[in-house]
């Protein structure tokens, strides 16, 4: 598995959000993209997912161009996004939300295995299996959003601000699970996150984004030690 983003320029109307972004991910990595509000992090994910197609540049997945494909075709390639704000189906039960994640699949035995794995990762979801998604706490909804994405059997999992609005203890739990998914399922993860400290602690590599541009890239451990990153994003 590999994803290559080459010099993409993406817009909202006449406003340019990405100004020549290039980055790459290889199989089995956790790569994080950090930066302030409005830097272009979410737009980068939306461009990969086909929701904000780039006007210039190229996105290749497994050496094939995907930047002109529709979002549903990109999902069928195995690129699954967990959006900012979770966006579960509030009126559907936990089980129905998970079923929606698997709607493109027809490998029933493996779907059952994946469901068992999810209930192992998040026992609370098994307890709440027949409860409507809208009645869950914020942390439980984030667990459900990640689980719904896993039910799609992703080759590449895109996570947009999974810590947003959650209590510190829940954030720690979510990040441990992200690392576990990467290790046990060999799922490649692209993590967009404002909590730069936590993101860099679990990532292999990181990119720093400012004003629609990648300004820095390095191994995550080196970025954690970088004085400019410490000042700007780690509060040190």
Secondary structure as UniProt FT lines:
FT   STRAND          2..12
FT   TURN            13..14
FT   STRAND          15..26
FT   TURN            27..28
FT   STRAND          30..34
FT   TURN            37..38
FT   HELIX           41..49
FT   STRAND          56..61
FT   TURN            62..63
FT   STRAND          64..65
FT   TURN            67..68
FT   HELIX           71..76
FT   TURN            77..78
FT   STRAND          79..82
FT   TURN            84..85
FT   TURN            90..91
FT   HELIX           94..101
FT   TURN            102..104
FT   HELIX           108..121
FT   HELIX           123..127
FT   TURN            128..130
FT   HELIX           133..135
FT   HELIX           138..150
FT   TURN            151..152
FT   STRAND          156..160
FT   TURN            162..165
FT   HELIX           168..185
FT   STRAND          188..192
FT   HELIX           196..202
FT   STRAND          205..210
FT   TURN            211..212
FT   STRAND          213..219
FT   HELIX           220..225
FT   HELIX           227..233
//
